[in-house]
């Protein structure tokens, strides 16, 4: 994380409590239920299907045996177990010197962890950079939030070589670790090799998944600076381009827009929705926007 050498977990958390969480309380009036809808569900009974029942709760084996639809009934647990799947790959180091994508990711993760923990819920995390670097099992309280923040302050151990990121590695690992139905928040720029869509879809079938993409607006546009070298943060590949060339600028913008449209569609087909937070955006406004969108989608 940029600037991590000047920060401590306690300072990070206190700053977020003052600048973000306190303001979130005022904007959301302390009601985070739309954001944290991922409480565990315990199966209690079977009954015949009635109009309006959630089709996802149909028990197809019983339905086939009885020749009429049956649904499973659940009781919602009081406690939410939250899991944060956090991408710390090389491309997350892009952005303004004082607010790179990895810093925004850390702020989002620490804020959500604190909001969950102070309500008595458990929260865990998996940190990823080409492989799972660290798994923090779910725990309670402020100490757990500080453990997560402490790991995020450590510089990621980017591996040698130029292999691109493969988010499927993280998502498959999460499938093996997260057994109980949970709220799973994936925070990444989603710059990855293809193939992550299937494990994300399986996660979304088993859990309440929130996908948060961290963006920097300059990833789709370049400053006008004449002939410059640009480097792929994932592979180290460099190319020499004319940043003033209108044709090049237009193609770059169109490619960024198409990538974003493809990403939204892939996440939608996986069974969840994509939310974005940019490096120049007020974090409170971004989280309120996500909460309000989740509320509308669940009406």
PyMOL commands that set and color helices and strands:
alter all, ss='L'
color gray80, all
select helices_A, chain A and resi 4-6+9-28+55-57+60-66+90-93+101-118+141-153+167-177+196-206+217-220+246-269+283-297
alter helices_A, ss='H'
color red, helices_A
select strands_A, chain A and resi 41-48+70-76+81-87+95-96+99-100+122-128+132-139+183-188+208-215+227-231+238-242+274-278
alter strands_A, ss='S'
color yellow, strands_A
deselect
rebuild
show_as cartoon
